[in-house]
């Protein structure tokens, strides 16, 4: 059982251009960090966290789903087990039937 989508994570090669694009389609910048990342929102929906990655790394998009704890369905195609994050949660990744990667975020 999940608590819903909490965040969309969007990797980019150009933080500034991506933020301007999102602002042009109606998002507002909530905050930015000192390392080319930050969060934007639009109404009551889940925020978008944008992070710049090096040119040699393919930009990915991730859907982050909140789960109440680390109990997950045994039938899930687990890519990575739950691990601590530097921002105080635990996350694992799973693959859906079409090969997309989803992030499950549990409290620490």
Secondary structure, 3 states (H helix, E strand, C coil): CEEEEEEEEEEECCHHHHHHHHHHCCCEEEEECCCCEEEEECCCCCEEEEEECCCCCCCCEEEEEEECCCCCCCCCEEEEEEEECCCCEEEEEEECCCCCEEEEEEEC
